[in-house]
Amino acid sequence: MDILKLIGRQKELFTKDIEIYQKELSKIIGGLRFLVLGGAVSINGLVQQA
C-alpha cells in the first residue's frame, strides 16, 4: 500500500530535516515519552475510502 498516495502527498514531510538533525533530535527527545492523540480516526477514514 502506498501511504503517500493514500494521504494525497507526493513526498514525505520532514524526512530530509530528520536525517540532517538526527543527532540533535536524539539528544533533545531521547528517553522522552509521547502521548499521541487523534489521527487514528482520520487515517482509518482514508484507508476505508481507498
N, C-alpha and C positions, 0 to 999 in steps of 0.2 A: 504494500500500500504506500503510495506517495503522499506523505503527510503534508508536504508543502503545497501540492496541488489541491489537497483536501481543504486546506485553510485559505486557499486563494493567494498564495505567495509564490514567488519565483526563486527566492533565495532565503536562507536562514538569517535571522537577525542576530547581531552581536557576535557571530562566530569569530570574525577577524579580531574584534576587540578582546574577546576572551583569550584567544591564542596569544595576543601581544602582551596582555596584562595578567597572564595566568599566575605567575609567582606572587605579584602584589595582591591579587584577589585571594589566593590561598592564605596569605598572611592575615588578611583582613577578616575573612569569613571562615577560616579553618577552625573546626571544633564547635562552631555555632549550630544551632538547630533552627529550622524554619517551619512555620505552620502555613501551608498554602490553602487559602480559602477560595472557593469558586473555581471556575474554569472547567470543571468536570461536566457540568450540565451543557455548557457551550460546545465543548469538544464532542460530547455524546450526541448532541443535536446535529453537528456536522457529519459525524460518522453515519448516523441514521439517514441523512439526506443523500449521502453518496451512493 
